Amino acid sequence: MIKKEIAHIRKHFRLDNEMLKIHDIFNVYIMKESNEIYHYERQPFALVDREKQELYMANFKKLLTGELDQKMYELKFQEEADQPSQVLLHQGLVTGNAEEWQDLMLLLVEKMLVDTKYEQDTVITFVRGQYSRPTKSRNEDAMESEKNEMFANLFILCSVNSTEQQKKTLMFDYVEREFKYNVFVDPIIKLNTPEQGFFYPSVTDNYSDVNRILYCSGRANEPNWHFIEQVLNAEKTVTALEERAIFEDIVKEVVGDQLDAATIAHVYEEIHRVIESNEEEEPPKLDYKDVERMLSTSGVENVTMEKVERAFQNVIDDKNYEIKASSVLPKFTSKSIKIDTKVATITVSPQDLKYVRQVSYQGKRCILIEVDEDVVIEGFTLNTETL
């Protein structure tokens, strides 16, 4: 599953969209005190109040928002598992009986309750439906509608949302003309911040892949491994943050832990070039040969293929491991890098790292940044000193 396929699915989660049909919705309420099912209900999605439908759609789009390997992870199912969830999900996918689908989802909920203590009352929402997409890209000049030939994909989506108690409030009653103290006992379901969930089955080249599932985490680089392994019975994966650490350890193994800023900038520029020049649907990956070429091109001396291959073997015990190039780029927003010191935090783009130096001045370590214009702080222009 690639970024474009996820984006295509996400954009269709809106009301009155003939390209996506949700057949049924099934909600299960879990009490935190007992960690048991307090209530559940199922109904056709078409019979849900429109205002509720809009809230659910916004929640589903939120669940499917984020970067691959950071908030969303395409996972393979474990080959050997007791009561595998893949079987439950596949049966729920193909059954035409809404009651049977409900019973299968309840079995999944029971797996969610094993060895798990929810800190708040929690609502688990399942929907099943179908989305479509054209078999060919749209041709504005074609007389034939693009909807004549479609890929139709059945799916099951699950969203796990916690609840919160409403705050005590002081209100003014216009009729009685008095101030009133109100306590709301009904909890609010936090549909704008799903804790986690999944979309089954995954999709590859427009076709459903029933052997894979898309797991969605509420927080970047913090997947719930217990949920992944014990509930979904899926294999663990590597987050983008972990892959970045792997790359850093490999580079340190080859050249040491000290590099000048210009060299680091060249490395990032090479990685960015690889990503931009990639013409394949699958995101580009870096093996030990690619890393050796990048380091050599960036001006690192005494780098050999054997050194990098050995570093891969030492760090991850697999010389043939491939790192996603997108995971190696800076993990900060706007593709920027943060330089943290006790005095200040400096943010620069990777290509501007070449203007940053760490120098020794009067026996103290200092950061030197080359600039083309005067520096203005709170409306005042700094004096230019000659060292």
Rosetta blueprint (number, residue, H / E / L):
1 M L
2 I L
3 K H
4 K H
5 E H
6 I H
7 A H
8 H H
9 I H
10 R H
11 K H
12 H L
13 F L
14 R L
15 L L
16 D L
17 N L
18 E L
19 M L
20 L E
21 K E
22 I E
23 H E
24 D E
25 I E
26 F E
27 N E
28 V E
29 Y E
30 I E
31 M E
32 K L
33 E L
34 S L
35 N L
36 E E
37 I E
38 Y E
39 H E
40 Y E
41 E E
42 R E
43 Q E
44 P E
45 F H
46 A H
47 L H
48 V L
49 D L
50 R H
51 E H
52 K H
53 Q H
54 E H
55 L H
56 Y H
57 M H
58 A H
59 N H
60 F H
61 K H
62 K H
63 L H
64 L L
65 T L
66 G L
67 E L
68 L E
69 D L
70 Q L
71 K L
72 M E
73 Y E
74 E E
75 L E
76 K E
77 F E
78 Q L
79 E L
80 E L
81 A L
82 D L
83 Q L
84 P L
85 S H
86 Q H
87 V H
88 L H
89 L H
90 H H
91 Q H
92 G H
93 L H
94 V H
95 T L
96 G L
97 N L
98 A H
99 E H
100 E H
101 W H
102 Q H
103 D H
104 L H
105 M H
106 L H
107 L H
108 L H
109 V H
110 E H
111 K H
112 M H
113 L H
114 V L
115 D L
116 T L
117 K L
118 Y L
119 E L
120 Q L
121 D L
122 T E
123 V E
124 I E
125 T E
126 F E
127 V E
128 R E
129 G E
130 Q E
131 Y E
132 S E
133 R E
134 P E
135 T L
136 K L
137 S L
138 R L
139 N L
140 E L
141 D L
142 A L
143 M L
144 E L
145 S L
146 E L
147 K L
148 N L
149 E L
150 M E
151 F E
152 A E
153 N E
154 L E
155 F E
156 I E
157 L E
158 C E
159 S E
160 V E
161 N E
162 S E
163 T E
164 E E
165 Q L
166 Q L
167 K L
168 K L
169 T E
170 L E
171 M E
172 F E
173 D E
174 Y L
175 V L
176 E L
177 R L
178 E E
179 F E
180 K E
181 Y E
182 N E
183 V L
184 F L
185 V L
186 D L
187 P L
188 I E
189 I E
190 K L
191 L L
192 N L
193 T L
194 P L
195 E L
196 Q E
197 G E
198 F E
199 F E
200 Y E
201 P L
202 S E
203 V E
204 T E
205 D L
206 N L
207 Y E
208 S E
209 D E
210 V L
211 N L
212 R E
213 I E
214 L E
215 Y E
216 C E
217 S E
218 G L
219 R L
220 A L
221 N L
222 E L
223 P L
224 N L
225 W H
226 H H
227 F H
228 I H
229 E H
230 Q H
231 V H
232 L L
233 N L
234 A E
235 E L
236 K L
237 T L
238 V L
239 T L
240 A H
241 L H
242 E H
243 E H
244 R H
245 A H
246 I H
247 F H
248 E H
249 D H
250 I H
251 V H
252 K H
253 E H
254 V H
255 V H
256 G L
257 D L
258 Q L
259 L L
260 D L
261 A H
262 A H
263 T H
264 I H
265 A H
266 H H
267 V H
268 Y H
269 E H
270 E H
271 I H
272 H H
273 R H
274 V H
275 I H
276 E H
277 S H
278 N L
279 E L
280 E L
281 E L
282 E L
283 P L
284 P L
285 K E
286 L E
287 D L
288 Y H
289 K H
290 D H
291 V H
292 E H
293 R H
294 M H
295 L H
296 S H
297 T H
298 S L
299 G L
300 V L
301 E L
302 N L
303 V L
304 T L
305 M H
306 E H
307 K H
308 V H
309 E H
310 R H
311 A H
312 F H
313 Q H
314 N H
315 V H
316 I H
317 D L
318 D L
319 K L
320 N L
321 Y L
322 E L
323 I E
324 K E
325 A H
326 S H
327 S H
328 V H
329 L L
330 P L
331 K L
332 F L
333 T H
334 S H
335 K H
336 S L
337 I E
338 K E
339 I E
340 D E
341 T L
342 K L
343 V L
344 A L
345 T E
346 I E
347 T E
348 V E
349 S L
350 P H
351 Q H
352 D H
353 L H
354 K H
355 Y H
356 V E
357 R E
358 Q E
359 V E
360 S E
361 Y E
362 Q L
363 G L
364 K E
365 R E
366 C E
367 I E
368 L E
369 I E
370 E L
371 V L
372 D L
373 E L
374 D L
375 V L
376 V E
377 I E
378 E L
379 G L
380 F E
381 T E
382 L L
383 N L
384 T L
385 E L
386 T L
387 L L
